[in-house]
Amino acid sequence: MVLGNIKEYTKALKEQFKDRIATIGDAPKLAIIQVGNIEASNRYIKNKVKDCEEVGIIADVYQYPEDITEHELCENIKFDQEHYDGVIVQLPLPPHIREKAVVAAIDPLKDVDGFHIDSPYPPATPGGIMMYLKHCNFDLTGKDVVIIGRSNIVGKPLARMMTDADATVTLCHSKSKLSNHLYGADLIVTAVGKAGFLNCYPIHVPVIDVGINRLENGKLCGDVDFENVEPKASYITPVPGGVGPMTVAMLMQNTVTAAEKKIK
């Protein structure tokens, strides 16, 4: 089965968001918390702000110095979120700041990234993937899905969501013998964050490539070694331009939904 065009789908989603925002009255507001000045993070945030502005979401960026303490950051987050419908923290964070502590500082009702255990919103990346598969009429019922990568941001929540959709999910990791699991899969999701990780395997099914990696020449690529895998797979989501836009689309949908709930 060949999946659909992500660019066309996200374009249609943006039009839907515009229509929903028009019925709200006030523009939804999103706070983006950034620590430090990492080039990749700057680029991601710039794209998020651009997409939000395109549909009518006000996105404000709060940038803090890399040496800010965990306590100071959490206190600032608690204050900053008061006037926003959604609050997100750009990852990665400096080593001295615990991700769990920062997530805990966000009001669950405003956690539009879906990281908090009590957040009512689906995690942005897994949610974006599920939304895309639904759009493509890819029925997960009874499907064998292999997810490579067991992070709390992508792998584990996506496994739960796909299991709830009646798929049979195998969650692989660095100790797994991939060749034992890839054969017979109906769908593969790779979220390892290592360029060329998936290669030389006889893959004939769609692959969702979540990996974002930067090569020495500055070019972005996913986890899939296109030269060895692409001709064998029925479809591979591109990097960039694949899961990234779907993640932002899910983030915008959650923000719009949060704004709608506020006026009800």
C-alpha positions in Angstrom: 0.0 0.0 0.0 1.3 3.4 -0.9 0.6 6.3 1.5 -0.5 9.7 0.6 1.2 13.1 -0.1 2.0 14.7 3.2 2.5 18.2 1.7 -1.0 18.2 0.2 -2.5 16.9 3.4 -0.9 19.4 5.7 -1.9 22.2 3.4 -5.6 21.0 3.7 -5.2 20.8 7.5 -4.1 24.4 7.7 -7.2 25.5 5.8 -9.3 23.6 8.4 -7.5 25.3 11.2 -8.1 28.7 9.7 -11.8 28.0 9.5 -11.9 26.7 13.1 -10.0 29.8 14.4 -12.4 32.1 12.6 -15.3 30.7 14.7 -13.4 31.2 18.0 -13.0 35.0 17.8 -9.7 35.5 19.6 -6.6 34.1 18.0 -5.2 31.0 19.9 -1.9 31.7 21.7 1.0 29.4 22.0 4.1 29.9 24.2 7.3 28.3 23.0 10.0 27.9 25.7 13.6 27.7 24.5 16.7 27.2 26.6 20.0 28.1 25.0 20.8 28.9 21.4 21.1 25.7 19.5 21.0 26.2 15.7 18.8 23.3 15.0 16.3 24.4 17.7 16.3 27.9 16.3 15.4 26.5 12.9 12.6 24.3 14.2 11.1 27.1 16.2 11.2 29.5 13.3 9.3 27.0 11.2 6.7 26.4 14.0 6.2 30.1 14.4 5.8 30.5 10.6 3.2 27.7 10.4 1.3 29.0 13.4 1.1 32.6 12.0 -0.1 31.2 8.7 -3.2 29.7 10.2 -3.8 32.5 12.7 -2.2 31.2 15.9 -0.1 33.7 17.9 3.2 32.0 18.8 5.5 33.8 21.3 9.0 32.5 21.9 10.6 32.8 25.3 14.3 32.2 25.1 16.3 31.6 28.3 20.1 31.4 28.7 21.7 27.9 28.7 22.9 28.3 32.3 19.5 29.0 33.8 18.8 26.7 36.7 16.0 24.1 36.6 14.2 25.8 39.4 14.3 29.2 37.7 13.1 27.7 34.4 10.2 25.9 36.0 9.2 29.1 37.9 9.3 31.1 34.7 7.2 28.5 32.8 4.5 28.6 35.5 4.3 32.4 35.1 4.6 32.5 31.3 1.7 30.1 30.6 -1.0 32.1 32.4 -2.1 33.9 29.3 -1.7 31.1 26.7 -3.9 28.3 25.4 -0.8 26.1 24.8 2.7 25.8 26.1 5.6 23.8 24.7 9.2 23.4 25.5 11.7 23.0 22.7 13.9 20.0 23.2 16.7 19.1 23.8 17.3 20.8 27.1 20.8 21.3 28.7 22.0 18.3 30.7 21.5 19.9 34.1 17.7 20.4 33.4 15.5 17.4 33.8 12.8 17.0 31.1 10.4 15.5 33.5 10.6 18.5 35.9 10.0 20.9 33.1 7.0 19.0 31.8 5.6 18.8 35.3 5.7 22.7 35.5 3.3 23.0 32.6 -0.4 23.0 33.3 -1.6 19.6 31.8 -4.6 21.5 30.1 -2.0 23.6 28.3 0.4 20.8 27.4 -0.3 20.7 23.7 2.8 18.6 23.1 1.1 15.9 25.0 4.1 15.0 27.2 2.4 15.3 30.6 0.7 12.1 31.9 -2.5 14.1 32.5 -2.5 16.0 29.2 -5.8 15.6 27.3 -4.0 16.0 24.0 -2.2 13.3 22.0 1.6 13.5 21.8 2.4 15.7 18.8 4.6 13.3 16.8 2.7 10.0 17.5 -0.6 11.9 17.1 0.6 13.3 13.8 1.5 9.9 12.6 -1.8 8.4 13.6 -3.7 11.3 12.0 -1.8 10.8 8.7 -2.4 7.1 8.6 -6.1 7.7 9.2 -6.1 10.2 6.3 -4.5 7.6 4.1 -7.2 5.0 5.1 -4.4 2.8 6.5 -6.5 0.6 8.7 -4.3 -0.6 11.6 -6.7 -3.3 12.6 -4.9 -6.6 12.7 -1.8 -5.1 11.2 1.7 -6.1 12.4 3.6 -3.0 13.1 7.3 -2.7 14.0 8.4 0.4 15.9 12.2 0.9 16.2 13.0 3.2 19.2 11.4 3.2 22.6 11.6 6.8 23.7 8.9 8.3 25.9 8.3 11.0 23.2 7.7 8.8 20.2 8.2 5.0 20.5 6.3 4.2 23.7 3.3 6.5 23.2 3.0 5.5 19.5 3.0 1.8 20.5 0.1 2.4 22.9 -1.9 4.4 20.4 -1.4 1.8 17.7 -2.2 -1.0 20.1 -5.4 0.8 21.0 -6.2 0.9 17.2 -6.0 -2.9 17.3 -2.6 -3.3 15.7 -0.1 -5.9 16.9 2.9 -3.9 17.8 6.5 -5.0 18.3 8.6 -2.3 20.0 12.3 -2.8 19.1 15.4 -1.1 20.6 19.1 -1.2 20.4 19.3 -4.8 21.8 16.7 -6.2 19.4 17.6 -8.5 16.5 15.8 -6.5 13.8 15.9 -9.2 11.2 13.7 -11.4 13.4 11.0 -8.7 13.5 11.0 -6.8 10.2 10.0 -9.9 8.1 6.3 -10.0 7.9 5.6 -6.5 9.1 2.8 -4.5 7.5 4.2 -1.2 8.6 7.6 0.0 10.0 8.2 3.1 12.1 11.8 4.1 12.8 12.5 6.7 15.5 16.2 6.0 16.3 17.9 9.3 15.4 20.8 7.7 13.6 21.5 8.4 9.9 21.5 5.2 7.8 20.3 3.1 10.7 17.8 1.1 8.6 19.6 -0.4 5.7 20.2 -3.6 3.8 16.9 -5.2 4.9 14.4 -6.7 2.5 11.6 -4.2 3.2 8.5 -4.2 1.0 6.1 -2.2 3.2 5.6 1.5 4.1 8.1 3.0 6.4 7.4 6.0 8.6 10.8 7.7 9.1 10.8 9.8 12.3 14.5 10.3 12.5 16.0 13.8 12.1 19.8 13.7 11.5 22.3 16.2 10.2 25.1 14.9 8.0 28.6 16.5 7.9 27.6 18.4 4.8 24.7 20.0 6.7 22.0 18.1 4.9 19.1 16.7 6.9 18.3 13.0 6.6 16.2 10.4 8.4 17.1 6.9 9.8 16.6 5.2 6.5 19.5 4.5 4.1 17.6 5.4 0.9 20.2 4.0 -1.4 19.8 0.5 0.0 16.2 0.5 1.2 14.1 2.9 -0.9 13.8 0.7 -4.0 12.5 -2.2 -1.9 9.9 -0.2 0.2 6.5 0.7 -1.1 6.7 4.1 0.5 9.1 6.0 2.8 8.1 9.3 4.4 10.7 12.0 3.4 13.1 13.8 5.6 12.7 16.7 5.7 9.1 17.3 4.8 7.5 14.1 6.3 6.8 13.5 9.9 8.1 17.0 10.9 5.2 18.8 9.2 2.7 16.3 10.7 4.1 16.9 14.2 3.6 20.6 13.8 0.1 20.0 12.3 -0.8 18.0 15.4 0.7 20.7 17.7 -1.5 23.3 15.9 -4.6 21.1 16.1 -4.0 20.7 19.9 -3.6 24.4 20.3 -6.8 25.2 18.4 -8.6 22.6 20.4 -7.4 24.1 23.6 -8.6 27.5 22.5 -12.0 26.1 21.6 -12.4 24.5 25.0 -11.7 27.8 26.7 -14.7 29.4 25.2 -17.1 26.6 25.9 
